[in-house]
Every structure is written in structure tokens, then in C-alpha cells.
Amino acid sequence: MASTGIPRHDRTAAAILDAAAHVLSERGAGSNMAEVAAAAGVSRATLYRYFPDRDALLDALAAQALAETGSRLADAGLERAPVEGAIERIVRAVIAVGDRYSVIVHELVKFDPAEAERLLGAPMRAVFARGVESGLLRQDISADVLLELFGGALRAAVKLIERRQLGIEEASAATASIFLDGARAR
């Protein structure tokens, strides 16, 4: 253990994942493991001890992105906020994480479905169900369909940020506004 109380293994893995998120999101599919190792300040041999290949690294990034997004949603107080405010909070949380881990979207890395449902799906579905039940959101479209359409809007916002067409706050505001205005009950 290092003097920080954090096992060296965990610090090294965290440094590699942090560097990978940055390198892979900035440089995309053309980046390689050597660039990740250099950005993390470790040798390629060390990188490969932690993550034997690019797929293992992407899987670890996906798990980290899922945990970080879930943590942000849990801290957002979705159940206490009015539906509109809860949707705005979801947008901000997901876009902030999505911008950092955009490589996960591009590489179509799969999340653990049970964990994704527990951390993301269930809290968001609860907000959408409240919106449909209250009449704020359309009742002729199920909460699950609304949530799927919302997910598409979030992915589009992350792409707009990545292409530098919108900033994070601008994309968050636009996504929430456009989704809510288009999803309101008639």
C-alpha cells in the first residue's frame, strides 16, 4: 500500500482508465494501447498486465462509466424533483459522463445489462412513469418507448459535444428542452 492508503494496484488501474478515457475519447478508434500507456505514465507491459487487450480496457471503461453515471443519478435526487427537473438532472448527469466516455458509444461496448438496469434504467424509468402518470408526458406512448427515444437524444447530444458543435451545458439545456417540448401531453 502506498502512503495514501490506496493500494498501488488500484491507483495504477485508475490512472490507466483515466488516461484511456481521455486518449480514446480524444483520438478515437485510431488510438492504440501504446498511447494509453504513455498518457497513463506506465509501460506497455504494465498496461497489458492490467488490461490484456483493447477489449478488456473498453469493458473496464464501460463498467467505470456505468458506475459513475449511476452514482450521479443516485446523487441527483430524482425521486424528490418534479418530473421536468428530474429529466433535466438526468440529462446533465448522463451528458457529463457521456462526454468523458464517448468512446464507449462509438465502439458499441456493451454494459452489464442487469447493472445498467439497476443503476440507470430503473431510476430513469421511474421518472418517466411519473411523467406519464401525472399527464405531463404523453400517455399514448409507453414510458419505455419515451425512455428509448430520450436515450437517442442523449447519444446525439454527446456526439454534438464531441464534434464541438455544442458545449456540455448548451447540449444539456437543448436536449432537455427539446425532449420535454416534444414529449409533452397534447
N, C-alpha and C positions, 0 to 999 in steps of 0.2 A: 504494500500500500504506500502511496505517496503521502507526503506531509499534509496534503489537503484532505485526507481521509477517504478519497475516492480511489478505488483500485485502478492501478495503471492500465489494466486491460480495458476497463470502461472508458477511461479518458481517451485512450488511443482509438477505440471504436467510435466514440463520439466525435473526435477530431476528423476521422476518416469520413464519417457520414456527413458532417458539416461541410467538409471540403467537396464531397461528392455532390451534395445538393447544389452547391454553388457552381461547380465546374460543369456538371451535366445540364443544369438549367441554363447556364450562360452559353455553353458551346454546343449543346445538343448531342445528337446521335454520333457526330463526328469525333467527340472526345473519347479519350482512351483511359485505361487504368493507370498508365504512367502519369498522365496529367493529374489524375485524382491523387495519386501518391505524392507527387510533388507539392500540390496545393495543401495536403494534409501534413507535410513535413515528415513523411515516413518513406522508407524504401519500398520498392515494389514487392519485395519479398514479405515485408511486414503487412502490406495491404492484402496480399494473397493469403497470408495466414488467417486474417480476419474474414476475408471475403474471397473465396476461391475463384470466383469468376464474376463477370459483369451482372449476370442474372441474380446471383446471391446478394450483390451490392444493391441492385434495384429492389429486390424483395425486402431488404433491411430498410431501405429508404421508404418504401411503401408502408411498412409497419410503423416507422417513425412518424410519417405524415399522418397516418390514421390516428395514432396516439395523440399527436399534437392537435389535430383538428378536434378529436373527441374531448380533449382537455379544454380547449377554447369554448366548445359548445356547452360543456358542463359548467364552466365559469360564467357563461353569458346570461344565466337566469331566464332561460327561455320560458319556463313554466309560469313565471311571475310577470312577464311582459305581455302587453297586448299583442295580438297576432301580428299586426303591421310592424311593431317594434321588434318582435321576435324574429320575423323574417329578415329585417334589416340587420339584426345581430348575427344571424346565420350567414348572411352574405358576407359581412365583414370578416367573420372568423374563417370561413372557407376560402375566400379570396386571398387573405393574408397568407394562409398556409399553402394554397394552390400556387401562388406566385413563387414561393421558395422551392416547391417540389413539382414544378411544371413538367419535368422530365417523366414523372410517373404517368401523367396524362398522355404525353407523346408516345411513350414506349408501351402504352396499354398494359401496364403492370397491374396484375390482379391483387386485390386485397383479400384478406381472410374474410369470407362472406359473413360468418357469424359475428366476428368482431366489428366489421363495418356496420352491420345492422344494430348491434348493441350501442356502439359509440356514436354513430351518425344517423342511421336510418330511423331508429325509434324516437330519438328526441325531435328530429325534423318532422317525422310523420305525425307526431303528437301535435305540433304547432299547426300543421296543415289540416288535421282533423278538427281542431278547434276552430280554424278559419271557416271550414265548410259548415260545421255545426252551427256556428254563430250567424251564418249568412254573409260574412264578409267576403269569402271566396265562393266561387261558383259551385253550386250544388249539382249541376248536371255533369260534372267531371269529378271522378273519384280523387280522393286525397293522394292516392298512389300515382295516378296519372299526372296530377299537378306537380307532385314532387319530382317525377321524372323530367317533366318539362323544365322545371326550376333547375335541376341538375345540368341540363343542356345550356341554360343561360349562364350558369356559373362557369362551366367549361369555356364558353365563348368569352366571358369576361377575363379569365386567366390568359387566354390567347391574345386578347387585345392588349393586356398589360405587357405580356411578353414581347409583342411587336412594338411596344412603346407608343401605341395609339391612345392609350388612356393610362393615367396613374392609378394606384390602388384605391385611393379614396373616391376618385371620379368614377372608376369602374364599379365600385361597391354601390355608390349612390344611384348610378344609372341602372344597374341590374335590379336593385330592389324596387326602384320606381317603375321601371318598365314592366317588371313581372307583376307587381301589385296592380298597376293600372290595367294591365291586360287580363288579370285573373279575378278582378272584382266581379261580384254578382251583378247580373244585369237588372 
